Structure formats: structure tokens, C-alpha cells
């Protein structure tokens, strides 16, 4: 069975930090990489960041560049999203996703999804 479990969400003040974790189980050796998406209230799900398993290249939504960092721990089959300098507009449910295909910014390119973790940033 393939399973993704997010954790680390919470309530923080603007300018604060959170680190999200996504632990994966199953046949992860088939996956090309993982990404983070988010859905804010009243908005569509949007791409945040992505990282391939076998590359140092990372990808980010323009508005989070310089503030968010995606990383991985291959031994633990876990991907992280370090979020610094958080803004109220970062408030959303954050989802991790895994792809068996090429890593893209399009949610349709991902095959497995977690249930999400809430991030709330107060002003």
C-alpha cells in the first residue's frame, strides 16, 4: 500500500517558521520525486515546491522562493518543507504528493496524495 502522511502544521505569527514533514511508505522506489501543494480558503490547489529523488534540483512557486526550502531524507523516505518568514497569505492546507513520472508544477503529474496539514499564519 502507498501512503503519505503529513505533519508539522500549526498556528504561527507572521514572520515565524514551521517545518512540514511527509513520511512515505509503500513502493517508493518507483517514485521520481515528491512535491508540496497548498489550498487556501476559497482558492484552487496550487503548487508550492518539488524535489526529485535523484537530483539536487529543486522547484518553487515564485512567491515562496527565498522563504521556503524543500529537502529530503532518503533513509527515512521523508520529504520536508521548511517555511520561514511566513505571511498570512501562506495560510492553507498543505499537501504532499508523489509522482511516478517527471516532476512538474501541475497537480495532474502526481499520483499519490496525503490528507493535508493545516498551516495558519496570523498577522
N, C-alpha and C positions, 0 to 999 in steps of 0.2 A: 504494500500500500504506500502511496505517495502522500506525504503530509508536510505542511508548512505551518509553523506556529510562531506568531509574532509576540513580542513582549517589549516592555520598556516605555510604553506610553504613559502620559500623565498630564498634570496641570503645572505649568511654569509661567513665570513672569516674562514679559518681553525682554529680550536680551539674554535670557537664560539658555541652558543647554539640556538636551536629552540624548540618550543613545538607545536606538531601537535595535532589537535582535530578531533574527528569523532563523529558527532551527529547522533543518530539513531532515526528513527521513524517507526511506524508500530507495529506489534505484537512481540515486543522484548522479551516478557515473554517466548516465545518458544525457545529462543536462549540460547545455552550453554556458549557462550563467544564470544570474538572478538579477531582479530589479525591484525597485520600490515605486509604488504609485500611491496617490492620495486622492480622497474625495472630500471636498469641503461642503458644508451645508448649502444646498441649492445649486451645486455645481456638478459637472461631469467629472469622472475619474481622470486624473492627469498623471503623466509621467514625472518622476522625481529624479531617479538615478538608476544606474545599472552597472554591473561588473561581470565580465566573462570569467569562467573558472581558470582558463589557461593563458591569461593576458594581464598586463599591467595597465591596460587602457581602461578608463572609466568614462561614464557619460552622465551628464547632469542637465536638468532643467535650468534654463538661463537664470531664473530668479533665485536659485539656491546656490549657484556657483560661488565659491569662496566662503560659504557658510556651512554647507553640508559635505560630508565625506562618506563615501561608501567603501566598505572593506570586507574582507572575508577571512575565515579561519577554516582552511580545507580539512584539517584534522577533526574539527567538530561539526563539519557540514553546516556552518553557520555564517550568515551574512549580517553585517551591521550597518546602521546608518547613524553616524554621529552628526547631530544637529546643533549648531552653535548660532549665537546671535538670532535667536528665534523671534519672529514677528507675529503679530496677531493673525495676519493673513496665512500663516503656516498652519493654523488650526484646521484639522481634518482627521478623518480616519485614514491611517496609513496601512497599506497592504504590501506584503512581499509576494513576489511571483517568480516562477522558474520557467525557463524556456528550454526546449529540446532543439530549438532552431537558432538562427542568428539573433543576437541581442539587438533589439530595436527600442525606439521610444513609443511604439504602438502596442497597446494592450493586447491586440489580436495576435501578436507574436509570442505570447506567453501561454503556457499550457497548464500550469498549476498555480493555485492561489491560496493564500492564507485567509483567515477570517477577519483580520484587521485589528489594529490597536489605536485607541483614541489619543490624539495629541491636542491639547488645548493651551493656547498661549494668551494670557491676559495682558491688557495694556496698562 
